[in-house]
Amino acid sequence: MKTQPLLIEIGIEEIPAGLAEKLQNNLVTAVDRLLKANGIELNSDSWTHACTPRRILVHSNDCPAKQPDRDETIWGPPEKVAFDADGKPTRAAEGFAKKSGLSIDDFSLEDKGDGKARYMQAVVHKAGRDVTDILGEALPDILRKLPSPKQMKWNDGETRDDAFIRPVRWIVARLGDAVIPFSYAGVSSGIESRGHRISGSVGELDLNDPITWLAEQKVMAKREDRINHINNAMQTLCQTEGLKVVADDELVEEVADLTEWPVPLLAEFGSDYLRLPEEAIRITLKAHQRCFVTHDSAGNISNKFIAVANIESKDVSKVAEGNARVVNARLADAAFYFDRDPSETLDARVEKLNSVTFQEGLGMVGDQVRRMRSFVLDSAKAIGADADAAQRAAYLCKSDLTTGLVYEFPELQGYMGGVYARMNGEPEVVAQAIAEHYQPAGAEDDLPDSPEARAIAIAERIDKLLGYFHLGRIPTASADPFGLRRAAIGLIRLLADTTQPVEMTLDQVINEAAKQWNQQRVTIAIQDETKQQVRAFIIERLLGQSDALGFSKTSMDAAVNSSETRPLYREALIARHLMGFESSEEGQAIAAANKRIANILKKAKSVPSVVETALFSEAAEQALFDALLEAEAGFSGAVSSGPFEASISPALAELAKLRGPVDQFFDDVMVMAEDEKVRGNRLALLSRLRTLFLNLADISRL
C-alpha cells in the first residue's frame, strides 16, 4: 500500500520545563494507538518526534492514505431466540438484522467454536476509510485527554471546553498533500508553522523534513540535540579559558526545556563573592538564573560562569553583562546574609524553632527536633553512629532554617547548617552530619557518608511519614504534595544499604519513631493502624524500587514475607541471592512446589503441629521426612556460622536438595487421604517443610 508523510505539530505558548517531552511522548503514543486500532500498523522506526517550549511535533514518513479494507464478523442472537419452531425468523432476528443494516438472508447460523449452540452470523465487507478522516475526528479528543499537571482555558464560547497546558496558537496537521481537518481551542489545522519567536518566520512546515526546516528558522526541535549542543558548547567555551564546567545534568535538561535555540556564553561575577561557600554560589546561580559555575585549572571555583541565551545575539557582551548584573545582585544578597548569620550561633537559634511550624496539626519544628534527637540517641548503636555526636547534630540540624541565607535560598538548608556549625566551632563529625542529613534527596542522590548523618536522615524520614499519615495526608495515585514517596524511598535506601548496615528492622524503626511522639509538648499518639499503613506504604515503595536497588520485585517480595523479622539490608542481601535461585531449574521447581504446598495448607481446616512417623504408609513420606531432617540441620548450620551474607548461598543449597524428595512425594502420595489421621500427618509434614523455607523467604512468591 502506498504510504506518505504524516505530520502533526501543536504550537503553544511557552510551557514549564520538564513537561514538553511528556506531552510529545503521550501524543506519539495516542496517535500510534489510534492508527493500530484502525488496522494501520506503522513501523516504530518511522516515527520522529520533537518538542520545544513552544511546540510538540510528531512525524512519520510511512503512513498509508487509507485504512485497509476488512471483513467484519457480526454475531447475532442464538438460533433458539432468532428462529421459531417452524424455522421462521423472530422479531428479535429481524430487529437485529435491521439494526445491522442487513437483511435476514445475509445471515447464516454458525457456532462459535464451542459446539454448544449456533448463532446468527454475517460477514460484512467494510471499505477502508481515509486516514485524514480518522485522524481529523480523533485528534481533538486526543489533545483534550493528553495528561498534564494543570490545564488552561483561554477562550469563550464554543471552544471553552478545549483546555490545554498553555494556549494553542497554531496547528499543523497533514497527511501527504491533504490537511487533516479539525479545530481545537478555536485554532484550525493548516500547513503553516512558526519559527523562533524573534529570529524565525511563519511559513509552510516542510512535510518531509520538518526538523531541518525548523533548524533553518532557528529552532533546534529535538530535545536531545539541544542537550548535546549545550554540553558541547559549554566544553568549548571552557577550553578556550582554561576552565571546566561543573557538571549538572539536571540543569542542562532544564535549560534545554526552556530554549528553542540555546546559545551558551561566558560571563563573570565580582571576584569578591568567591569568599562565599561554593555550594552557595552554585545554588544561587542555578536556582535564580539557571547558570553554570566553572572551576579553574586548580579545581577551585572561578568567578566566570556560563549563561544560556535563547537567541544568537549580535552583541554577546551585552547579554553577558545583563546576566552578570542579575547574578551579582543575587550574590550580594547571599553575601549580606552570609556575613550577618554567624552573629547568632546555631545553638542559640534552636529556641526559635519552637516558633517555626512543622505542619499544622503536628506542632513545631522544635518538636520535630526533640523527637529526632531522642530517636538517634536510642538508635545510634544499631546504626553504627556515635551517640553523642549524632544527638548533638540532630539538636542543631534544623537551626539553619532560621538564618537569613537559608530563608532566602531554601535549597541551601542542611549545607549551610554544616558551614555555620564549622564556623561555630562544632566538631567536624557534627558539622558533616548536619550538612548531609537531607541526603538522599532523590532516588539517585548519594547517601550520607557519615553514620551520624544516616541516623538523623532515618529519624527525619520516618518521623515525617508517621506524622502525615496520622493526619490522613496519604499520597494518592496522582498527588503527593508533601513528598512522602520521596521520603519513603530515601528511608528504604538508607535501611537497605549493605555498605553501612543498619541493625534495626523496619518495625523497630517505626515503633521507635512512634514512641517519640509522646515526648513533645502537644502529645500525639501514633495508633497501630497508622504504623501499619506506614509499613505497608514503605514495603510497596520497596517493591516498586526493586530494579533500582539491584534485585527483582519477586525476590524481595519473597524475602520480606519470610517468618523471620530482619533488618532491611539483610532482606536485600537475601533478595539478591534469590534472583539467581529463582532463574535456576531447581529454584523454579522448588518455587512451584512451595506454591502447591501453600495452597494445600491454606485450604486445610486444621494442621497438626507434630509429624508422627508411625503414620507414614508410603516410602516417599519417609524419604521426604529424612531429607527434611537433614536439610533442617544443614540450614541451621549454614545460618549460624560466619557472616550473614556468606550464609545465604549454603542455606539455599540445603533447601535446593529437597527438590527430588518433594517431587517424589507429590508423585506418590495423596495428601488429602480419606483417613483423617493420615491426612493430618501429611499436612503436618508439609507445614514443617514450609516452615523451614519460610525461615529464609516465602519461596512460593518467586
C-alpha positions, 0 to 999 in steps of 0.5 A: 500500500502506498504510504506518505508523510504524516505530520502533526505539530501543536504550537503553544505558548511557552510551557514549564520545563520538564513537561514538553517531552511528556506531552510529545511522548503521550501524543506519539503514543495516542496517535500510534494507538489510534492508527493500530486500532484502525488496522494501520500498523506503522513501523516504530522506526518511522516515527520522529518526534520533537518538542520545544517550549513552544511546540510538540511535533510528531512525524512519520514518513510511512503512513498509508492514505487509507485504512485497509479494507476488512471483513467484519464478523457480526454475531447475532442472537442464538438460533433458539431466540432468532428462529421459531419452531417452524424455522421462521425468523423472530422479531428479535432476528429481524430487529437485529438484522435491521439494526445491522443494516442487513437483511435476514438472508445475509445471515447464516447460523454458525457456532462459535467454536464451542459446539454448544449452540449456533448463532446468527452470523454475517460477514460484512465487507467494510471499505477502508476509510481515509486516514485524514478522516480518522485522524481529523475526528480523533485528534481533538479528543486526543489533545483534550485527554493528553495528561498534564499537571494543570490545564488552561482555558483561554477562550469563550464560547464554543471552544471553552471546553478545549483546555490545554497546558498553555494556549494553542496558537497554531496547528499543523496537521497533514497527511501527504498533500491533504490537511487533516481537518479539525479545530481545537481551542478555536485554532484550525489545522493548516500547513503553516508553522512558526519559527523562533519567536524573534529570529524565525518566520511563519511559513509552510512546515516542510512535510518531509523534513520538518526538523531541518526546516525548523533548524533553518528558522532557528529552532533546534526541535529535538530535545536531545540535540539541544542537550548535546549542543549545550554540553558541547558548547559549554566544553568549548567555551571552557577550553578556550579559558582554561576552565571546566564546567561543573557538571549538572545534568539536571540543569542542562535538561532544564535549560534545554526545556526552556530554549528553542535555540540555546546559545551558551556564553561566558560571563563573570561575577565580582571576584569578591563573592568567591569568599562565599561557600561554593555550594552557595554560589552554585545554588544561587546561580542555578536556582535564580538564573539557571547558570553554570559555575566553572572551576579553574585549572586548580579545581577551585571555583572561578568567578566566570560562569556560563549563561544560556541565551535563547537567541544568537545575539549580535552583541554577546557582551551585552547579554553577558553583562545583563546576566552578570548584573542579575547574578551579582545582585543575587550574590550580594544578597547571599553575601549580606546574609552570609556575613550577618548569620554567624552573629547568632550561633546555631545553638542559640537559634534552636529556641526559635524553632519552637516558633517555626511550624512543622505542619499544622496539626503536628506542632513545631519544628522544635518538636520535630527536633526533640523527637529526632534527637531522642530517636538517634540517641536510642538508635545510634548503636544499631546504626553504627553512629556515635551517640553523642555526636549524632544527638548533638547534630540532630539538636542543631540540624534544623537551626539553619532554617532560621538564618537569613541565607537559608530563608532566602535560598531554601535549597541551601538548608542542611549545607549551610547548617554544616558551614555555620556549625564549622564556623561555630566551632562544632566538631567536624563529625557534627558539622558533616552530619548536619550538612548531609542529613537531607541526603538522599534527596532523590532516588539517585542522590548519594547517601550520607557518608557519615553514620551520624548523618544516616541516623538523623536522615532515618529519624527525619524520614520516618518521623515525617511519614508517621506524622502525615499519615496520622493526619490522613495526608496519604499520597494518592495515585496522582498527588503527593504534595508533601513528598512522602514517596520521596521520603519513603524511598530515601528511608528504604535506601538508607535501611537497605544499604549493605555498605553501612548496615543498619541493625534495626528492622523496619518495625523497630524503626517505626515503633521507635519513631512512634514512641517519640511522639509522646515526648513533645509538648502537644502529645500525639499518639501514633495508633497501630493502624497508622504504623501499619499503613506506614509499613505497608506504604514503605514495603510497596515503595520497596517493591516498586524500587526493586530494579533500582536497588539491584534485585527483582520485585519477586525476590524481595517480595519473597524475602520480606514475607519470610517468618523471620523479622530482619533488618532491611539490608539483610532482606536485600542481601537475601533478595539478591541471592534469590534472583539467581535461585529463582532463574535456576531449574531447581529454584523454579521447581522448588518455587512451584512446589512451595506454591502447591504446598501453600495452597494445600495448607491454606485450604486445610481446616486444621494442621497438626503441629507434630509429624508422627512417623508411625503414620507414614504408609508410603516410602516417599513420606519417609524419604521426604521426612529424612531429607527434611531432617537433614536439610533442617540441620544443614540450614541451621548450620549454614545460618549460624556460622560466619557472616550473614551474607556468606550464609545465604548461598549454603542455606539455599543449597540445603533447601535446593536438595529437597527438590527430588524428595518433594517431587517424589512425594507429590508423585506418590502420595495423596495428601488429602487421604480419606483417613483423617489421621493420615491426612493430618500427618501429611499436612503436618509434614508439609507445614514443617517443610514450609516452615523451614523455607519460610525461615529464609523467604516465602519461596512460593512468591518467586 
